[in-house]
Amino acid sequence: MSTNAQQRGFDLEKLLNDLFALFDLDPKASFKIIGEQIDGAFTFRDDDFLLEAKWQKDPLNAGDLYKFAGKVNGKRKNTLGLCISIDGFSSESTQTTSSDLRSLILMDGMDLDAVLTDRIKLDELLYRKRRHASETGNIYLSVNKILVA
């Protein structure tokens, strides 16, 4: 693990790109478009996702989610966003039901660990999180709640 936050972020993006490829999600590595840096993209069950990957020392705050949602919402109507924050999310981020964030689903380090340790398949995790968000408006569902259900 690098102590350089930027290098950790690049390493995380590469790991996620490899993981998405393993699950045949047609990943695209990070790219830039006018005024935006996108950490990656993939397709899951006919839904196109943009990726935001964060590995910083603090939980991700709601402001960062609104910024990412702006990128997602500026794309095609059916585009969704997956935000992965290794160190989790602030309580305001996980409890918001703002319609501005309805195109996002959230994953944290525990979710990713569950996939990497083969406790749940990535496609099953994405499906359960997306369905939960669609049914409840809540964009965060912990893998622990999924595994005990």
MOSULKA-V703695 format. One record per pair of residues at least 12 apart in sequence whose ideal C-beta (glycine too) atoms are under 8 Angstrom apart, sorted by the first residue. I is the first residue (numbers start at 1). J is the second residue. D is the distance in whole Angstrom. If there is no record, write none. Layout:
i=I j=J d=D
i=I j=J d=D
This chain:
i=5 j=55 d=7
i=5 j=56 d=6
i=5 j=57 d=8
i=8 j=55 d=4
i=9 j=39 d=8
i=9 j=53 d=7
i=9 j=54 d=7
i=9 j=55 d=6
i=12 j=53 d=5
i=12 j=55 d=5
i=12 j=84 d=8
i=12 j=86 d=7
i=13 j=29 d=7
i=13 j=30 d=5
i=13 j=39 d=5
i=13 j=40 d=6
i=13 j=51 d=8
i=13 j=53 d=5
i=14 j=29 d=8
i=16 j=39 d=8
i=16 j=40 d=6
i=16 j=51 d=7
i=16 j=53 d=6
i=16 j=84 d=7
i=17 j=29 d=5
i=17 j=40 d=6
i=19 j=115 d=7
i=19 j=116 d=8
i=19 j=122 d=6
i=20 j=40 d=8
i=20 j=42 d=5
i=20 j=122 d=8
i=22 j=122 d=8
i=23 j=121 d=7
i=23 j=122 d=5
i=23 j=123 d=5
i=25 j=42 d=4
i=25 j=43 d=6
i=25 j=44 d=6
i=25 j=122 d=8
i=25 j=123 d=8
i=26 j=42 d=6
i=26 j=43 d=5
i=27 j=40 d=6
i=27 j=41 d=7
i=27 j=42 d=4
i=28 j=40 d=6
i=28 j=41 d=4
i=28 j=42 d=7
i=36 j=71 d=6
i=38 j=50 d=6
i=38 j=51 d=7
i=38 j=71 d=7
i=39 j=51 d=5
i=39 j=52 d=5
i=39 j=53 d=5
i=40 j=53 d=7
i=42 j=82 d=8
i=44 j=123 d=7
i=44 j=126 d=5
i=44 j=127 d=8
i=44 j=130 d=8
i=45 j=127 d=7
i=47 j=78 d=7
i=47 j=80 d=5
i=47 j=130 d=7
i=48 j=76 d=7
i=48 j=78 d=7
i=48 j=79 d=5
i=48 j=80 d=7
i=49 j=79 d=7
i=49 j=80 d=5
i=49 j=81 d=6
i=49 j=82 d=5
i=50 j=68 d=8
i=50 j=71 d=6
i=50 j=72 d=5
i=50 j=75 d=7
i=50 j=79 d=6
i=50 j=80 d=8
i=50 j=81 d=5
i=50 j=82 d=7
i=51 j=81 d=8
i=51 j=82 d=5
i=51 j=83 d=8
i=51 j=84 d=7
i=52 j=64 d=8
i=52 j=68 d=4
i=52 j=71 d=8
i=52 j=81 d=7
i=52 j=82 d=7
i=52 j=83 d=4
i=52 j=84 d=7
i=53 j=84 d=5
i=54 j=83 d=7
i=54 j=84 d=7
i=54 j=85 d=4
i=54 j=86 d=7
i=54 j=87 d=8
i=55 j=85 d=8
i=55 j=86 d=4
i=55 j=87 d=7
i=56 j=85 d=8
i=56 j=86 d=8
i=56 j=87 d=6
i=57 j=87 d=6
i=58 j=87 d=6
i=59 j=85 d=7
i=59 j=87 d=6
i=59 j=88 d=4
i=59 j=89 d=5
i=59 j=90 d=5
i=59 j=93 d=7
i=60 j=83 d=7
i=60 j=85 d=4
i=60 j=87 d=7
i=60 j=88 d=7
i=60 j=89 d=5
i=60 j=90 d=7
i=60 j=93 d=6
i=61 j=89 d=8
i=61 j=90 d=5
i=61 j=92 d=7
i=61 j=93 d=6
i=62 j=90 d=6
i=62 j=92 d=5
i=62 j=93 d=5
i=62 j=96 d=6
i=64 j=93 d=8
i=65 j=83 d=6
i=65 j=89 d=8
i=65 j=93 d=5
i=65 j=96 d=8
i=65 j=101 d=6
i=65 j=104 d=7
i=65 j=106 d=8
i=66 j=98 d=8
i=66 j=100 d=6
i=66 j=101 d=7
i=68 j=81 d=6
i=68 j=83 d=6
i=68 j=104 d=7
i=69 j=81 d=7
i=69 j=100 d=6
i=69 j=101 d=5
i=69 j=103 d=6
i=69 j=104 d=6
i=72 j=103 d=5
i=72 j=104 d=7
i=73 j=100 d=7
i=73 j=103 d=6
i=79 j=103 d=7
i=80 j=103 d=5
i=80 j=104 d=7
i=80 j=105 d=7
i=80 j=130 d=7
i=81 j=103 d=6
i=81 j=104 d=4
i=81 j=105 d=7
i=82 j=104 d=7
i=82 j=105 d=6
i=82 j=106 d=8
i=82 j=107 d=6
i=82 j=126 d=8
i=83 j=104 d=6
i=83 j=105 d=8
i=83 j=106 d=5
i=83 j=107 d=7
i=84 j=106 d=8
i=84 j=107 d=4
i=84 j=108 d=7
i=84 j=111 d=8
i=84 j=112 d=7
i=85 j=106 d=7
i=85 j=107 d=8
i=85 j=108 d=6
i=85 j=109 d=8
i=86 j=108 d=7
i=86 j=109 d=4
i=86 j=112 d=7
i=87 j=108 d=8
i=87 j=109 d=6
i=88 j=108 d=4
i=88 j=109 d=7
i=88 j=110 d=8
i=89 j=106 d=6
i=89 j=108 d=7
i=89 j=140 d=7
i=93 j=106 d=7
i=93 j=140 d=7
i=94 j=106 d=7
i=94 j=138 d=8
i=94 j=139 d=8
i=94 j=140 d=4
i=96 j=139 d=8
i=97 j=137 d=5
i=97 j=138 d=7
i=101 j=139 d=6
i=102 j=133 d=8
i=102 j=137 d=7
i=102 j=139 d=7
i=104 j=133 d=8
i=104 j=139 d=5
i=105 j=126 d=8
i=105 j=129 d=5
i=105 j=130 d=6
i=105 j=133 d=5
i=105 j=139 d=6
i=105 j=140 d=8
i=106 j=129 d=8
i=106 j=139 d=5
i=106 j=140 d=4
i=107 j=125 d=7
i=107 j=129 d=7
i=108 j=142 d=8
i=110 j=142 d=7
i=110 j=143 d=6
i=110 j=144 d=7
i=111 j=125 d=6
i=111 j=142 d=7
i=111 j=143 d=4
i=114 j=143 d=4
i=114 j=147 d=7
i=119 j=143 d=8
i=119 j=147 d=6
i=120 j=143 d=6
i=120 j=146 d=7
i=120 j=147 d=6
i=125 j=143 d=6
i=125 j=146 d=7
i=128 j=141 d=7
i=128 j=146 d=5
i=129 j=141 d=5
i=129 j=146 d=8
